[in-house]
Amino acid sequence: MSQVQYQAEMTETPVLRFAGHNFEPLPSGALYWHSRQTLLVADLHLEKMSSFARRGQMLPPYDTGMTLSRLEADLRRTGAQRLVSLGDSFHRDEGTTTLSETDRARLDRLTGLAEWLWLAGNHDPRPHVLGGQCRNEVTLDGLVLTHEPRRGTVGLMAGHLHPAAHIQIEGRSTRRPCFVHDNRLMILPAYGASTGSINILSAAFNGLFHLPGLEVTMLGKDRTYPVSPKRLVRN
């Protein structure tokens, strides 16, 4: 898709504004930064199921292919020229060496489509020899991109906590992964096909956000939805 076609399509898509920059939150869990033609993803956890399978758990190791397929679709749809993976790209250090021939070929093709930055996470802290560059964190246009969220840095974008929003409306309850920010810190949802999620009202998020400024964008099947914090429930 050309950039002109994509901009035309964007006229009816939601905009997430954070720290003076505009982003498009995608229903896949990726975040597209239009002005920098940059796609942001967090917590791919590639090779998670194969890691479990090697340890004797009877789980189908197809999550890597599913995640890469989703990633390829987002790259081609947006035409992004840069991709930043915000850590925990692989579930274990050895995951870079256990890719199937098919998944390795697909990943090689994807890293050739855009400038690729792999940021270190707690699951994959070591540099590797795949395409792209390995960094601990990176700063782009005043925004700090890293893996683990922390307080005290305005304009920090992170992953790690796999945020989800649980809402209740007219007696009906829904729980879905989400983007969450307070215009100082943003945490992206986990992108990987096999990842779980944590309620943003749980103890794991205590003290991270300035609650009066909280903004939540929930992932839907085909689009994303802004959610009033008043609708959030803890269970």
PyRosetta script that sets phi, psi and omega in degrees:
from pyrosetta import init, pose_from_sequence

init()
pose = pose_from_sequence("MSQVQYQAEMTETPVLRFAGHNFEPLPSGALYWHSRQTLLVADLHLEKMSSFARRGQMLPPYDTGMTLSRLEADLRRTGAQRLVSLGDSFHRDEGTTTLSETDRARLDRLTGLAEWLWLAGNHDPRPHVLGGQCRNEVTLDGLVLTHEPRRGTVGLMAGHLHPAAHIQIEGRSTRRPCFVHDNRLMILPAYGASTGSINILSAAFNGLFHLPGLEVTMLGKDRTYPVSPKRLVRN")
pose.set_psi(1, 133.5)
pose.set_omega(1, 179.7)
pose.set_phi(2, -74.3)
pose.set_psi(2, 161.1)
pose.set_omega(2, 178.8)
pose.set_phi(3, -63.6)
pose.set_psi(3, -34.4)
pose.set_omega(3, 178.5)
pose.set_phi(4, -65.5)
pose.set_psi(4, -45.9)
pose.set_omega(4, 178.0)
pose.set_phi(5, -61.6)
pose.set_psi(5, -41.0)
pose.set_omega(5, -178.2)
pose.set_phi(6, -65.5)
pose.set_psi(6, -42.6)
pose.set_omega(6, 178.8)
pose.set_phi(7, -62.7)
pose.set_psi(7, -35.7)
pose.set_omega(7, 177.3)
pose.set_phi(8, -64.7)
pose.set_psi(8, -41.6)
pose.set_omega(8, 179.5)
pose.set_phi(9, -65.3)
pose.set_psi(9, -30.5)
pose.set_omega(9, -175.4)
pose.set_phi(10, -69.9)
pose.set_psi(10, -9.8)
pose.set_omega(10, -174.9)
pose.set_phi(11, -61.9)
pose.set_psi(11, -24.2)
pose.set_omega(11, -178.0)
pose.set_phi(12, -113.7)
pose.set_psi(12, 13.1)
pose.set_omega(12, -178.9)
pose.set_phi(13, -99.5)
pose.set_psi(13, 153.6)
pose.set_omega(13, -177.3)
pose.set_phi(14, -70.8)
pose.set_psi(14, 153.4)
pose.set_omega(14, 176.9)
pose.set_phi(15, -119.4)
pose.set_psi(15, 131.9)
pose.set_omega(15, 176.8)
pose.set_phi(16, -108.2)
pose.set_psi(16, 118.7)
pose.set_omega(16, -177.8)
pose.set_phi(17, -103.0)
pose.set_psi(17, 126.9)
pose.set_omega(17, -177.2)
pose.set_phi(18, -142.7)
pose.set_psi(18, 125.5)
pose.set_omega(18, 174.8)
pose.set_phi(19, 51.0)
pose.set_psi(19, 40.2)
pose.set_omega(19, 176.5)
pose.set_phi(20, 83.8)
pose.set_psi(20, 6.3)
pose.set_omega(20, 180.0)
pose.set_phi(21, -122.6)
pose.set_psi(21, 150.7)
pose.set_omega(21, 178.4)
pose.set_phi(22, -104.1)
pose.set_psi(22, 137.2)
pose.set_omega(22, 179.4)
pose.set_phi(23, -133.2)
pose.set_psi(23, 156.1)
pose.set_omega(23, 169.4)
pose.set_phi(24, -105.4)
pose.set_psi(24, 117.6)
pose.set_omega(24, 174.9)
pose.set_phi(25, -80.7)
pose.set_psi(25, 121.3)
pose.set_omega(25, -178.2)
pose.set_phi(26, -92.9)
pose.set_psi(26, 148.7)
pose.set_omega(26, -179.5)
pose.set_phi(27, -64.5)
pose.set_psi(27, -14.8)
pose.set_omega(27, 176.0)
pose.set_phi(28, -74.0)
pose.set_psi(28, -19.7)
pose.set_omega(28, -173.9)
pose.set_phi(29, 105.7)
pose.set_psi(29, -2.1)
pose.set_omega(29, 174.7)
pose.set_phi(30, -84.4)
pose.set_psi(30, 161.0)
pose.set_omega(30, 178.7)
pose.set_phi(31, -127.4)
pose.set_psi(31, 122.7)
pose.set_omega(31, -177.6)
pose.set_phi(32, -102.7)
pose.set_psi(32, 124.5)
pose.set_omega(32, 179.7)
pose.set_phi(33, -99.3)
pose.set_psi(33, 96.0)
pose.set_omega(33, -170.6)
pose.set_phi(34, -59.4)
pose.set_psi(34, -49.3)
pose.set_omega(34, -172.6)
pose.set_phi(35, -64.9)
pose.set_psi(35, -20.0)
pose.set_omega(35, 178.7)
pose.set_phi(36, -113.2)
pose.set_psi(36, 5.7)
pose.set_omega(36, -179.6)
pose.set_phi(37, 46.3)
pose.set_psi(37, 47.1)
pose.set_omega(37, -174.8)
pose.set_phi(38, -121.8)
pose.set_psi(38, 131.7)
pose.set_omega(38, 176.8)
pose.set_phi(39, -103.8)
pose.set_psi(39, 127.4)
pose.set_omega(39, 179.7)
pose.set_phi(40, -109.4)
pose.set_psi(40, 132.1)
pose.set_omega(40, 176.2)
pose.set_phi(41, -137.3)
pose.set_psi(41, 155.6)
pose.set_omega(41, -179.8)
pose.set_phi(42, -134.8)
pose.set_psi(42, 145.3)
pose.set_omega(42, 168.8)
pose.set_phi(43, 56.2)
pose.set_psi(43, 60.7)
pose.set_omega(43, 174.8)
pose.set_phi(44, -67.6)
pose.set_psi(44, -36.4)
pose.set_omega(44, -178.7)
pose.set_phi(45, 49.6)
pose.set_psi(45, 46.3)
pose.set_omega(45, 176.8)
pose.set_phi(46, -59.8)
pose.set_psi(46, 145.3)
pose.set_omega(46, 178.9)
pose.set_phi(47, 66.9)
pose.set_psi(47, 23.3)
pose.set_omega(47, 177.7)
pose.set_phi(48, -67.0)
pose.set_psi(48, -50.4)
pose.set_omega(48, -177.0)
pose.set_phi(49, -68.3)
pose.set_psi(49, -35.4)
pose.set_omega(49, 177.8)
pose.set_phi(50, -66.8)
pose.set_psi(50, -32.5)
pose.set_omega(50, 176.3)
pose.set_phi(51, -64.4)
pose.set_psi(51, -42.7)
pose.set_omega(51, 177.2)
pose.set_phi(52, -65.9)
pose.set_psi(52, -41.0)
pose.set_omega(52, -178.7)
pose.set_phi(53, -61.9)
pose.set_psi(53, -39.5)
pose.set_omega(53, 179.3)
pose.set_phi(54, -67.3)
pose.set_psi(54, -19.7)
pose.set_omega(54, 178.5)
pose.set_phi(55, -97.6)
pose.set_psi(55, 14.8)
pose.set_omega(55, 171.3)
pose.set_phi(56, 95.6)
pose.set_psi(56, -1.2)
pose.set_omega(56, 178.1)
pose.set_phi(57, -85.0)
pose.set_psi(57, 130.8)
pose.set_omega(57, -175.2)
pose.set_phi(58, -81.8)
pose.set_psi(58, 80.0)
pose.set_omega(58, -179.0)
pose.set_phi(59, -125.8)
pose.set_psi(59, 137.7)
pose.set_omega(59, -179.5)
pose.set_phi(60, -69.8)
pose.set_psi(60, 124.1)
pose.set_omega(60, -174.4)
pose.set_phi(61, -87.5)
pose.set_psi(61, 56.7)
pose.set_omega(61, -176.5)
pose.set_phi(62, -109.4)
pose.set_psi(62, 3.3)
pose.set_omega(62, -174.6)
pose.set_phi(63, -66.5)
pose.set_psi(63, -35.0)
pose.set_omega(63, -179.4)
pose.set_phi(64, -60.8)
pose.set_psi(64, -47.2)
pose.set_omega(64, 179.3)
pose.set_phi(65, -61.4)
pose.set_psi(65, -39.7)
pose.set_omega(65, 179.1)
pose.set_phi(66, -64.7)
pose.set_psi(66, -43.0)
pose.set_omega(66, -179.6)
pose.set_phi(67, -66.5)
pose.set_psi(67, -43.1)
pose.set_omega(67, 180.0)
pose.set_phi(68, -66.4)
pose.set_psi(68, -35.3)
pose.set_omega(68, 177.4)
pose.set_phi(69, -63.7)
pose.set_psi(69, -43.6)
pose.set_omega(69, 178.2)
pose.set_phi(70, -63.6)
pose.set_psi(70, -41.3)
pose.set_omega(70, -178.7)
pose.set_phi(71, -65.7)
pose.set_psi(71, -41.1)
pose.set_omega(71, 178.5)
pose.set_phi(72, -62.5)
pose.set_psi(72, -41.8)
pose.set_omega(72, 179.3)
pose.set_phi(73, -62.0)
pose.set_psi(73, -41.2)
pose.set_omega(73, 179.7)
pose.set_phi(74, -67.7)
pose.set_psi(74, -40.3)
pose.set_omega(74, 178.9)
pose.set_phi(75, -63.3)
pose.set_psi(75, -44.6)
pose.set_omega(75, -177.4)
pose.set_phi(76, -72.2)
pose.set_psi(76, -36.4)
pose.set_omega(76, -179.6)
pose.set_phi(77, -67.1)
pose.set_psi(77, -43.4)
pose.set_omega(77, -176.1)
pose.set_phi(78, -84.7)
pose.set_psi(78, -25.4)
pose.set_omega(78, -174.1)
pose.set_phi(79, 71.7)
pose.set_psi(79, 24.5)
pose.set_omega(79, -178.1)
pose.set_phi(80, -56.7)
pose.set_psi(80, 139.0)
pose.set_omega(80, 178.3)
pose.set_phi(81, -97.1)
pose.set_psi(81, -10.8)
pose.set_omega(81, 178.0)
pose.set_phi(82, -141.1)
pose.set_psi(82, 142.8)
pose.set_omega(82, 172.9)
pose.set_phi(83, -126.3)
pose.set_psi(83, 132.3)
pose.set_omega(83, 175.4)
pose.set_phi(84, -118.9)
pose.set_psi(84, 120.0)
pose.set_omega(84, 176.7)
pose.set_phi(85, -99.9)
pose.set_psi(85, 116.4)
pose.set_omega(85, -169.2)
pose.set_phi(86, -84.2)
pose.set_psi(86, 46.2)
pose.set_omega(86, 173.1)
pose.set_phi(87, 87.2)
pose.set_psi(87, 162.7)
pose.set_omega(87, -172.2)
pose.set_phi(88, 52.4)
pose.set_psi(88, 43.0)
pose.set_omega(88, 177.3)
pose.set_phi(89, -68.9)
pose.set_psi(89, -33.4)
pose.set_omega(89, 174.7)
pose.set_phi(90, -118.6)
pose.set_psi(90, 147.5)
pose.set_omega(90, -176.2)
pose.set_phi(91, -73.8)
pose.set_psi(91, -27.8)
pose.set_omega(91, 176.4)
pose.set_phi(92, -141.2)
pose.set_psi(92, 157.6)
pose.set_omega(92, 178.7)
pose.set_phi(93, -53.6)
pose.set_psi(93, -41.8)
pose.set_omega(93, -175.4)
pose.set_phi(94, -72.9)
pose.set_psi(94, -5.1)
pose.set_omega(94, -178.6)
pose.set_phi(95, -60.5)
pose.set_psi(95, -27.2)
pose.set_omega(95, 178.9)
pose.set_phi(96, -68.0)
pose.set_psi(96, -19.0)
pose.set_omega(96, -177.4)
pose.set_phi(97, -104.6)
pose.set_psi(97, -5.2)
pose.set_omega(97, -176.5)
pose.set_phi(98, -106.9)
pose.set_psi(98, 6.3)
pose.set_omega(98, 178.0)
pose.set_phi(99, -60.1)
pose.set_psi(99, 140.0)
pose.set_omega(99, 173.0)
pose.set_phi(100, -66.5)
pose.set_psi(100, 162.2)
pose.set_omega(100, 179.0)
pose.set_phi(101, -58.8)
pose.set_psi(101, -38.8)
pose.set_omega(101, -179.4)
pose.set_phi(102, -66.1)
pose.set_psi(102, -47.0)
pose.set_omega(102, -178.6)
pose.set_phi(103, -69.0)
pose.set_psi(103, -36.1)
pose.set_omega(103, 177.8)
pose.set_phi(104, -65.4)
pose.set_psi(104, -41.7)
pose.set_omega(104, 178.7)
pose.set_phi(105, -64.1)
pose.set_psi(105, -39.6)
pose.set_omega(105, 179.1)
pose.set_phi(106, -66.6)
pose.set_psi(106, -42.3)
pose.set_omega(106, 179.4)
pose.set_phi(107, -65.3)
pose.set_psi(107, -40.1)
pose.set_omega(107, 176.3)
pose.set_phi(108, -60.2)
pose.set_psi(108, -39.3)
pose.set_omega(108, 179.2)
pose.set_phi(109, -66.5)
pose.set_psi(109, -41.0)
pose.set_omega(109, -178.7)
pose.set_phi(110, -67.0)
pose.set_psi(110, -41.6)
pose.set_omega(110, -179.7)
pose.set_phi(111, -68.6)
pose.set_psi(111, -13.2)
pose.set_omega(111, 174.5)
pose.set_phi(112, -87.7)
pose.set_psi(112, -11.1)
pose.set_omega(112, -178.7)
pose.set_phi(113, -82.3)
pose.set_psi(113, -23.7)
pose.set_omega(113, -173.9)
pose.set_phi(114, -153.3)
pose.set_psi(114, 160.2)
pose.set_omega(114, 169.6)
pose.set_phi(115, -62.8)
pose.set_psi(115, 131.0)
pose.set_omega(115, -169.6)
pose.set_phi(116, -122.7)
pose.set_psi(116, 125.1)
pose.set_omega(116, 177.4)
pose.set_phi(117, -119.2)
pose.set_psi(117, 119.8)
pose.set_omega(117, 175.9)
pose.set_phi(118, -98.9)
pose.set_psi(118, 115.6)
pose.set_omega(118, 176.4)
pose.set_phi(119, -94.1)
pose.set_psi(119, 143.5)
pose.set_omega(119, -176.4)
pose.set_phi(120, -69.8)
pose.set_psi(120, 138.4)
pose.set_omega(120, 174.6)
pose.set_phi(121, -120.7)
pose.set_psi(121, 179.8)
pose.set_omega(121, 179.4)
pose.set_phi(122, -73.9)
pose.set_psi(122, -19.2)
pose.set_omega(122, 176.4)
pose.set_phi(123, -89.7)
pose.set_psi(123, -25.6)
pose.set_omega(123, -174.6)
pose.set_phi(124, -136.1)
pose.set_psi(124, 62.2)
pose.set_omega(124, -172.8)
pose.set_phi(125, -76.9)
pose.set_psi(125, -11.9)
pose.set_omega(125, -172.9)
pose.set_phi(126, -92.2)
pose.set_psi(126, 146.4)
pose.set_omega(126, 172.8)
pose.set_phi(127, -62.3)
pose.set_psi(127, 155.4)
pose.set_omega(127, 178.3)
pose.set_phi(128, -138.0)
pose.set_psi(128, 178.8)
pose.set_omega(128, -172.1)
pose.set_phi(129, -106.6)
pose.set_psi(129, 14.9)
pose.set_omega(129, 176.3)
pose.set_phi(130, -72.3)
pose.set_psi(130, 167.3)
pose.set_omega(130, 179.1)
pose.set_phi(131, -60.1)
pose.set_psi(131, 151.2)
pose.set_omega(131, -179.1)
pose.set_phi(132, 99.9)
pose.set_psi(132, -174.0)
pose.set_omega(132, -178.3)
pose.set_phi(133, -117.2)
pose.set_psi(133, 143.9)
pose.set_omega(133, 176.5)
pose.set_phi(134, -101.7)
pose.set_psi(134, 128.4)
pose.set_omega(134, 179.0)
pose.set_phi(135, -134.3)
pose.set_psi(135, 159.2)
pose.set_omega(135, 172.2)
pose.set_phi(136, -77.4)
pose.set_psi(136, -47.2)
pose.set_omega(136, 171.8)
pose.set_phi(137, -158.0)
pose.set_psi(137, 168.7)
pose.set_omega(137, -177.2)
pose.set_phi(138, -143.9)
pose.set_psi(138, 149.3)
pose.set_omega(138, 176.4)
pose.set_phi(139, -114.1)
pose.set_psi(139, 125.7)
pose.set_omega(139, 178.4)
pose.set_phi(140, -127.7)
pose.set_psi(140, 121.6)
pose.set_omega(140, 177.9)
pose.set_phi(141, 48.9)
pose.set_psi(141, 42.1)
pose.set_omega(141, 176.7)
pose.set_phi(142, 84.7)
pose.set_psi(142, -6.2)
pose.set_omega(142, 177.2)
pose.set_phi(143, -96.5)
pose.set_psi(143, 134.5)
pose.set_omega(143, 179.2)
pose.set_phi(144, -97.0)
pose.set_psi(144, 119.2)
pose.set_omega(144, 179.9)
pose.set_phi(145, -104.5)
pose.set_psi(145, 125.0)
pose.set_omega(145, -175.0)
pose.set_phi(146, -153.0)
pose.set_psi(146, -177.1)
pose.set_omega(146, -178.6)
pose.set_phi(147, -93.0)
pose.set_psi(147, -57.4)
pose.set_omega(147, -173.8)
pose.set_phi(148, -93.1)
pose.set_psi(148, 131.1)
pose.set_omega(148, 178.7)
pose.set_phi(149, -67.0)
pose.set_psi(149, 148.9)
pose.set_omega(149, 175.7)
pose.set_phi(150, -150.8)
pose.set_psi(150, 156.1)
pose.set_omega(150, 178.1)
pose.set_phi(151, -87.3)
pose.set_psi(151, 159.3)
pose.set_omega(151, 172.0)
pose.set_phi(152, 95.8)
pose.set_psi(152, -5.7)
pose.set_omega(152, 177.4)
pose.set_phi(153, -117.7)
pose.set_psi(153, 108.3)
pose.set_omega(153, -180.0)
pose.set_phi(154, -73.4)
pose.set_psi(154, 131.5)
pose.set_omega(154, 180.0)
pose.set_phi(155, 85.7)
pose.set_psi(155, 31.1)
pose.set_omega(155, 179.5)
pose.set_phi(156, -94.5)
pose.set_psi(156, 132.3)
pose.set_omega(156, 178.0)
pose.set_phi(157, -120.9)
pose.set_psi(157, 128.9)
pose.set_omega(157, -172.3)
pose.set_phi(158, -145.2)
pose.set_psi(158, 177.8)
pose.set_omega(158, 174.9)
pose.set_phi(159, -126.7)
pose.set_psi(159, -123.3)
pose.set_omega(159, 170.1)
pose.set_phi(160, 76.5)
pose.set_psi(160, -44.6)
pose.set_omega(160, -171.4)
pose.set_phi(161, -94.6)
pose.set_psi(161, -4.5)
pose.set_omega(161, 176.2)
pose.set_phi(162, 51.7)
pose.set_psi(162, 59.3)
pose.set_omega(162, -172.4)
pose.set_phi(163, -66.8)
pose.set_psi(163, 144.9)
pose.set_omega(163, 174.6)
pose.set_phi(164, -139.4)
pose.set_psi(164, 149.0)
pose.set_omega(164, 176.6)
pose.set_phi(165, -108.8)
pose.set_psi(165, 133.4)
pose.set_omega(165, 174.4)
pose.set_phi(166, -112.6)
pose.set_psi(166, 117.6)
pose.set_omega(166, -177.0)
pose.set_phi(167, -121.6)
pose.set_psi(167, 157.2)
pose.set_omega(167, 178.3)
pose.set_phi(168, -133.8)
pose.set_psi(168, 124.2)
pose.set_omega(168, -179.8)
pose.set_phi(169, -135.2)
pose.set_psi(169, 120.4)
pose.set_omega(169, 177.3)
pose.set_phi(170, 51.1)
pose.set_psi(170, 44.1)
pose.set_omega(170, 176.2)
pose.set_phi(171, 83.1)
pose.set_psi(171, -5.2)
pose.set_omega(171, 179.9)
pose.set_phi(172, -102.5)
pose.set_psi(172, 141.1)
pose.set_omega(172, -174.4)
pose.set_phi(173, -118.4)
pose.set_psi(173, 137.9)
pose.set_omega(173, 178.4)
pose.set_phi(174, -139.3)
pose.set_psi(174, 138.0)
pose.set_omega(174, 177.0)
pose.set_phi(175, -129.6)
pose.set_psi(175, 122.5)
pose.set_omega(175, -176.6)
pose.set_phi(176, -144.3)
pose.set_psi(176, 152.2)
pose.set_omega(176, 172.3)
pose.set_phi(177, -57.6)
pose.set_psi(177, 156.2)
pose.set_omega(177, -175.5)
pose.set_phi(178, -152.7)
pose.set_psi(178, 160.4)
pose.set_omega(178, 163.4)
pose.set_phi(179, -90.3)
pose.set_psi(179, 140.8)
pose.set_omega(179, 178.8)
pose.set_phi(180, -142.0)
pose.set_psi(180, 136.3)
pose.set_omega(180, 178.6)
pose.set_phi(181, -156.0)
pose.set_psi(181, 164.3)
pose.set_omega(181, 175.4)
pose.set_phi(182, -126.5)
pose.set_psi(182, 22.5)
pose.set_omega(182, -178.1)
pose.set_phi(183, 73.1)
pose.set_psi(183, 4.2)
pose.set_omega(183, 173.0)
pose.set_phi(184, -117.8)
pose.set_psi(184, -45.8)
pose.set_omega(184, -179.4)
pose.set_phi(185, -125.5)
pose.set_psi(185, 134.0)
pose.set_omega(185, 172.5)
pose.set_phi(186, -122.6)
pose.set_psi(186, 137.9)
pose.set_omega(186, 174.5)
pose.set_phi(187, -119.9)
pose.set_psi(187, 126.6)
pose.set_omega(187, -179.2)
pose.set_phi(188, -88.5)
pose.set_psi(188, 151.0)
pose.set_omega(188, 175.2)
pose.set_phi(189, -70.0)
pose.set_psi(189, 159.1)
pose.set_omega(189, 176.0)
pose.set_phi(190, -69.2)
pose.set_psi(190, 135.3)
pose.set_omega(190, -175.0)
pose.set_phi(191, -93.7)
pose.set_psi(191, -25.9)
pose.set_omega(191, -173.5)
pose.set_phi(192, -63.8)
pose.set_psi(192, 148.1)
pose.set_omega(192, -177.0)
pose.set_phi(193, -66.7)
pose.set_psi(193, -22.0)
pose.set_omega(193, -175.1)
pose.set_phi(194, -110.2)
pose.set_psi(194, 13.4)
pose.set_omega(194, -175.5)
pose.set_phi(195, -88.0)
pose.set_psi(195, 150.5)
pose.set_omega(195, 174.4)
pose.set_phi(196, -93.7)
pose.set_psi(196, -164.4)
pose.set_omega(196, -178.9)
pose.set_phi(197, -150.3)
pose.set_psi(197, 161.0)
pose.set_omega(197, -178.1)
pose.set_phi(198, -127.1)
pose.set_psi(198, 132.5)
pose.set_omega(198, 178.4)
pose.set_phi(199, -59.0)
pose.set_psi(199, 129.7)
pose.set_omega(199, -177.1)
pose.set_phi(200, -68.7)
pose.set_psi(200, -9.6)
pose.set_omega(200, 174.4)
pose.set_phi(201, -94.6)
pose.set_psi(201, 4.8)
pose.set_omega(201, -179.9)
pose.set_phi(202, -81.0)
pose.set_psi(202, 171.0)
pose.set_omega(202, -176.0)
pose.set_phi(203, -61.9)
pose.set_psi(203, -26.1)
pose.set_omega(203, -178.1)
pose.set_phi(204, -60.3)
pose.set_psi(204, -24.6)
pose.set_omega(204, -177.2)
pose.set_phi(205, -101.2)
pose.set_psi(205, -0.8)
pose.set_omega(205, -176.0)
pose.set_phi(206, -55.9)
pose.set_psi(206, 129.5)
pose.set_omega(206, 174.1)
pose.set_phi(207, 82.9)
pose.set_psi(207, -5.2)
pose.set_omega(207, -177.3)
pose.set_phi(208, -80.2)
pose.set_psi(208, -36.7)
pose.set_omega(208, -171.7)
pose.set_phi(209, -112.7)
pose.set_psi(209, 149.8)
pose.set_omega(209, 168.6)
pose.set_phi(210, -83.9)
pose.set_psi(210, 100.7)
pose.set_omega(210, -167.2)
pose.set_phi(211, -58.6)
pose.set_psi(211, -36.4)
pose.set_omega(211, 178.1)
pose.set_phi(212, -61.5)
pose.set_psi(212, -22.6)
pose.set_omega(212, -179.9)
pose.set_phi(213, -100.6)
pose.set_psi(213, 11.8)
pose.set_omega(213, -173.8)
pose.set_phi(214, -67.6)
pose.set_psi(214, 133.2)
pose.set_omega(214, 173.6)
pose.set_phi(215, -128.6)
pose.set_psi(215, 133.3)
pose.set_omega(215, -174.3)
pose.set_phi(216, -126.3)
pose.set_psi(216, 132.7)
pose.set_omega(216, 176.6)
pose.set_phi(217, -125.8)
pose.set_psi(217, 113.1)
pose.set_omega(217, -174.1)
pose.set_phi(218, -90.5)
pose.set_psi(218, 143.8)
pose.set_omega(218, 176.4)
pose.set_phi(219, -80.7)
pose.set_psi(219, 131.1)
pose.set_omega(219, 172.2)
pose.set_phi(220, -110.6)
pose.set_psi(220, -175.3)
pose.set_omega(220, -177.8)
pose.set_phi(221, -67.3)
pose.set_psi(221, -44.8)
pose.set_omega(221, -175.6)
pose.set_phi(222, -120.5)
pose.set_psi(222, -4.9)
pose.set_omega(222, 179.7)
pose.set_phi(223, -159.0)
pose.set_psi(223, 178.9)
pose.set_omega(223, 177.5)
pose.set_phi(224, -112.5)
pose.set_psi(224, 158.8)
pose.set_omega(224, -174.4)
pose.set_phi(225, -135.5)
pose.set_psi(225, 129.2)
pose.set_omega(225, 172.3)
pose.set_phi(226, -69.2)
pose.set_psi(226, 141.8)
pose.set_omega(226, -176.4)
pose.set_phi(227, -126.4)
pose.set_psi(227, 130.4)
pose.set_omega(227, 175.4)
pose.set_phi(228, -69.8)
pose.set_psi(228, 130.6)
pose.set_omega(228, 176.2)
pose.set_phi(229, -56.2)
pose.set_psi(229, -22.6)
pose.set_omega(229, 178.5)
pose.set_phi(230, -66.3)
pose.set_psi(230, -20.5)
pose.set_omega(230, -179.4)
pose.set_phi(231, -85.4)
pose.set_psi(231, -10.3)
pose.set_omega(231, -173.5)
pose.set_phi(232, -73.1)
pose.set_psi(232, 141.3)
pose.set_omega(232, 174.8)
pose.set_phi(233, -126.9)
pose.set_psi(233, 156.0)
pose.set_omega(233, -172.4)
pose.set_phi(234, -83.9)
pose.set_psi(234, -30.7)
pose.set_omega(234, -172.2)
pose.set_phi(235, -75.8)
pose.dump_pdb("model.pdb")
